[in-house]
């Protein structure tokens, strides 16, 4: 079994930032979230697979604070996809 990582990015308005980060955190296959404004990294949150609950509270609090000051930003997401071919019957 091997894991592949890939990145994707999308733009959001500041008011949508917190909801977008919450959704990404709950997806579970996200390794890292990077928030950029005008090409500069504003915040970077490494996420550990399998960690849930109160550990994400600081990430969400920081995203909420950034949403208050950013008008538009780009979210880069690094995802992990398991490339497990052993499950083929």
Secondary structure, DSSP 4 states (H G I P E B T S, - for coil): -EEEEEEEEEEEEGGGHHHHHHHHHHHS-EEEEEEEETTEEEEEEE--TT--GGGGHHHHHHHHHHHHH-SEEEEEEEEEEEE--TT--
